[in-house]
Structure formats: C-alpha cells, structure tokens
Amino acid sequence: MQEMKQAKRGGGATMQQSESVRIQGKKVMDMMVDKKRLVEVPYTASLAQTMSTLVANKIVAVPVAAPPGQWIGAGGSMIVESDKQTGAVRKHYIGMVTMLDIVAHIAGEDHLSGGDNITEDLAERMSDPVSSIIGNSFEGLSLWTLNPNTSLLDCMEVFSKGVHRAMVPVDGLEENVSSGVELTESASSYQMLTQMDMLRFLHGHAGELHSILSRSVQDLGADTVQIYAITDRTKLVHAIKCLKAAMLNAVPIVRATDVGQDDHKQLINGRCRKLIGTFSATDLRGCHISSLKSWLGISALAFTEEVESSPLYTDSDMQNRASSRRELVACYAESPLSEVIEKAVTSHVHRVWVVDQEGLLMGVVSLTDVIRVIRHSLLSDSNNR
C-alpha cells in the first residue's frame, strides 16, 4: 500500500489537482439531472395520507404547501410557488415533514402504552392534519432553498452542517441571482436535492476524488465513545419512544447482556457491543396502522424482519434494500471512504456503522460526516495549489 502511495506522487499530483478542480467547478444544477418534479402534500392532508405519499414515492420527507398569506414558514422562510407568466403567488411552502415527525407524533406523551385502545388511538392520531406536526423534529423547524447556480462546495457546506435536503427552484425570478442558501424564494416549480443525491453524484465522480476517497474511515473521527443504541430485547413501542426522545432517525440494535443490566426501555451506550441490526424511522413506512398494534409488543429487531413482507417491499428495488439492511451496512475503521460511499449509495442508508473484526460496534459514519470530510479535503487542495 505504501509503495502504491509513493508511486502516485510527483507527476500524479498534478493530475489529481486538475481532477479536483473539475469537481469543484460543478454546481447544484449538475446534480439535478433526471430529477423529478417536487413531491408535496397540502397542509390539510392527514398523517395517514402523508405516509401514503411517502410510501408511494419511496421518500422520507415532503414539504407542506398552504395558501399564501395564511402561515408563517418554518424558520421564517418565505418560499412560494408563483405563476410563471404573471408572478402571482399560488402556494406557500410552510415546512418539511419527515418520517421522524410522524414517529414523534405517534409516540406522543402517554401513548403507545400497550392499552386495549391502541389501534383507536393510532387511527385518531394519524387522522390529524400534517400541518399540526411541523417542527416535531429539528429538520421540520427549517426550510431551505439552494439556487441552481450554487457551487458544489457551497452546497456541501450546507449539507455538512446537518441540513439533509433543500428545495431547488426551477425558473426562479430573474432578480433572485443569489447562489447561496435562501430563506426567500419564488419560482414556478421546485425540485428537491438531498444529501443522498449529493453522495450519488460524488460516487459517480469517484475517479476525480481518488486521493480523498482512499482515506480511511478513521480519518473521519468515526470511532466514538458514546453510541446510542437499543438491545435486541427492546420492544418496538419503546424503540419508537427512544427515537423521539433523542430525535434520532435510526439506532443500532446490539445484543443484550446475559447479566440483565440493560434497560431495554431506554437508549444505552452500544459501544463494544455486538451489532445485530438497525431500527430506523423509515422502517415504519411499510407499517399499516392495522398491523402496528400487533407489532408494538414484539422486539424492534423482530419488527424490522417482519416489516419486510409489507407492500413497501413488493418491488425488486425495495427488496434489494431490505436485503442490504439484513446484511448490516457496516465497515471497519481501516475501510476507505470510497467503500463507505459505495455501501451507503447501494443500500440507500444514511449511516454506516463502524465495527471491529469481531463485529463489535465502534462508531458510526453519517452522510453529514462524509460530505464534511470531502469538502474539507477539496478546500485543502485549493489552498495548496
């Protein structure tokens, strides 16, 4: 390996710098190729209808649209859709609703206690309007847009700070020439750009990022002291509450100890524990309300296995993702960053667990981590030229 590194120095450095320059010249518009029109829901849609929209479109978040002038946008944003010819405002996007928002609502105070009326409680809660739960998670508190002319590096800066998605205007008003992140935007239509979209784009340009992607996971600082986890004995009802309490989209499932010291109703430190699964808010996309009652009392691990038979996984694409999740998307501290990106994109996951040779959990790499490290490396390349 050392000989390979030495062989790439010298003349190869100039080529790598030139490749780095090419990727830095990319813009948001370059990542929007083949993107479809924005999927959204009206503010009057019920949570059940919203979840159906998520399932049908295989997405984990949707913006909420309302009539203009009646709502304050999330984070004070004024993101509107206007008529292309007249400029008249047709709708105002008031926030983003994610699967975690819905999970947090399901896990409301004193709910999911396992009582006889659990199905009725859930049915009632899922009939609530989607506008009532905006802001249940951090992401719902803000709504961002990115101009198509925003540079790749500026876009990476936004995503490296934990913003998971931003709306990109199509045919925006000409006077809006800003290329950065905006809280005010008017366009005739929008598309959505996500962290995963960016990762797919970077994956497609791996050849231009070879020197960066050959770095190990260890360079990301992914080996952490505290890793929130649940055990294989944690019931689904408590796993949902754990996600809500910590505002996490997913947690690793680790093997419970034989001595019985774990609190299976709470998050525990999963470091140096055997990794055996993952429980994610997105797992609930394939769970119909009528099925949830019978599943609440089983373990979250068993639920992740049973939910694979839901309608969500009827097509081959979803079946492949389910299979990937069963296989555990993990890497080693010595694994190159390119392997992490490959696994995240192929399995469509937003985090890759870091384990040792015995399969013990040592850390986690998120899409935010990957984007942050690549951006930092690109900036360093620019400063060294």
Protein Blocks (a to p, Z undefined) as FASTA:
>chain_A
ZZmmmmmgmjlmmmmmmmmmmmmmpcfklmmgoiacdddddfkbcfklmmmmmmmnopab
dcddddehiaccehhiacddddfklopafbdcfbdcdfklmmmmmmgghianopaklmmm
mmmmmmpcfklmgokamklmpccdddfklcfklmmmmmmnopabdcddehiafklmcfbd
cfbdcdfbdcdddfklmmmmmmmmmmmmmmmmmpcfklnopacfbdcdddfkbcfklmmm
mmmmnopabdcdddddfkopacfkbccdfehiacfbdcdfklmmmpcfklmmmmmmmcfk
lmmmmmmmpmklmpmklmmmmmmmmnopaddfklcfklmmmmmmmnopabdcdddfkopa
fbdcdfklmmmmmmmmmmmmmmmZZ
